[in-house]
Amino acid sequence: MEISNKNYSSPSFRAKFEAKALKEVVDYAAKNKQLRKLDTALNNILHANEGDILIIHGKTPDGRIFSNFTMGKHTIQNFSNGAQSPQEASFNGILELGELGRKFRSLVGGDVKDKTTAQELISRYSK
């Protein structure tokens, strides 16, 4: 995974993650003791489909907090319902995408394509 921070006024990241923007979401999760939830959601997203997910989060000029998720030609808007920061809005959006439900299928433009293999599970969880 690689997360990058484009120099927009808002941080952004992809489902292949590089440090700065992910750090903001991870710091939020750590501060709120939610790292395991974030890890589970990111793992589900990583194994569900190939491709990059770009997330841009921030505040609109009128003060609304948002995070937008884009994959290829598909974009979903995730306006915050009660989030206090863009990091919290992105955290909540990642958790929702990690459920691999309707919002995730809208983003990827179809059904979930699980990449998990039996051999991977055996090597990950056995000695």
Legacy VTK file of the C-alpha trace (Angstrom):
# vtk DataFile Version 3.0
C-alpha trace
ASCII
DATASET POLYDATA
POINTS 127 float
0.000 0.000 0.000
1.204 3.483 -0.737
-0.152 6.784 0.579
0.930 10.067 -0.872
0.337 13.675 0.005
-0.387 15.740 -3.065
0.140 19.389 -2.397
-3.513 20.337 -2.538
-4.671 22.190 0.523
-6.023 18.826 1.689
-4.095 15.603 2.309
-4.763 12.684 0.013
-3.862 9.032 -0.053
-4.303 5.861 -2.064
-4.888 2.276 -1.186
-1.163 1.885 -1.743
0.041 3.978 1.106
2.947 6.380 1.634
3.577 8.192 4.923
2.175 11.710 5.550
-1.573 11.569 4.910
-1.943 8.046 6.274
-0.069 9.196 9.357
-2.845 11.721 10.040
-5.523 9.016 9.900
-3.381 6.547 11.880
-2.635 9.205 14.513
-6.367 9.844 14.813
-7.018 6.092 15.202
-4.222 5.703 17.765
-5.431 8.671 19.800
-8.913 7.144 19.886
-7.711 3.547 20.445
-9.076 2.404 17.071
-5.939 1.046 15.379
-7.272 -2.519 15.175
-10.466 -1.327 13.445
-8.435 0.713 10.957
-6.067 -2.187 10.288
-8.978 -4.569 9.666
-10.674 -2.151 7.256
-7.451 -1.472 5.323
-6.738 -5.213 5.127
-10.238 -5.859 3.737
-9.804 -3.126 1.136
-6.329 -4.365 0.179
-7.557 -7.919 -0.404
-10.873 -6.994 -2.035
-9.792 -5.395 -5.271
-6.759 -4.192 -7.159
-6.224 -0.545 -7.955
-5.504 2.713 -6.254
-8.013 4.550 -4.143
-7.374 8.263 -3.878
-8.821 9.984 -0.822
-8.871 13.742 -0.525
-10.142 15.163 2.733
-10.567 18.657 4.082
-13.097 21.395 4.758
-15.303 23.190 2.257
-15.298 27.008 2.248
-18.524 26.929 4.262
-16.844 24.756 6.948
-18.249 21.300 6.110
-15.836 18.425 6.627
-15.518 15.922 3.780
-13.465 13.123 2.299
-13.794 12.057 -1.335
-12.822 8.572 -2.497
-11.860 8.051 -6.153
-10.930 4.860 -7.966
-10.518 5.057 -11.722
-13.630 6.787 -13.085
-15.688 6.274 -9.925
-15.937 8.805 -7.098
-17.987 8.732 -3.939
-18.390 11.674 -1.639
-18.224 11.102 2.064
-19.519 14.222 3.788
-19.041 13.943 7.503
-21.953 13.275 9.770
-20.624 14.568 13.066
-16.890 14.203 12.353
-14.817 16.859 14.050
-11.872 16.740 11.624
-11.013 15.654 8.067
-8.929 12.816 9.548
-11.970 11.511 11.418
-14.098 11.759 8.256
-11.514 9.734 6.295
-11.188 7.230 9.152
-14.964 6.720 9.154
-14.981 6.460 5.352
-12.229 3.821 5.394
-14.171 1.800 7.979
-17.266 1.956 5.783
-15.331 0.953 2.662
-13.738 -1.884 4.648
-17.175 -3.433 5.114
-17.102 -4.060 1.330
-20.744 -3.085 1.012
-22.710 -0.898 -1.365
-20.362 2.080 -1.074
-17.315 -0.061 -1.880
-19.039 -1.669 -4.888
-19.993 1.817 -6.136
-16.388 2.904 -5.834
-14.890 -0.092 -7.647
-17.681 -0.206 -10.221
-18.795 -3.754 -9.581
-18.519 -6.742 -7.320
-15.777 -7.399 -4.806
-12.891 -9.453 -6.212
-11.314 -11.208 -3.238
-7.586 -11.821 -3.789
-7.059 -13.857 -0.597
-5.687 -17.335 -1.246
-5.687 -20.440 0.928
-1.879 -20.587 0.804
-1.614 -16.985 1.976
-3.804 -17.727 5.004
-1.814 -20.836 5.869
1.521 -19.018 5.656
0.227 -16.007 7.588
-1.327 -17.894 10.501
0.780 -21.051 10.931
4.325 -21.717 12.046
LINES 1 128
127 0 1 2 3 4 5 6 7 8 9 10 11 12 13 14 15 16 17 18 19 20 21 22 23 24 25 26 27 28 29 30 31 32 33 34 35 36 37 38 39 40 41 42 43 44 45 46 47 48 49 50 51 52 53 54 55 56 57 58 59 60 61 62 63 64 65 66 67 68 69 70 71 72 73 74 75 76 77 78 79 80 81 82 83 84 85 86 87 88 89 90 91 92 93 94 95 96 97 98 99 100 101 102 103 104 105 106 107 108 109 110 111 112 113 114 115 116 117 118 119 120 121 122 123 124 125 126
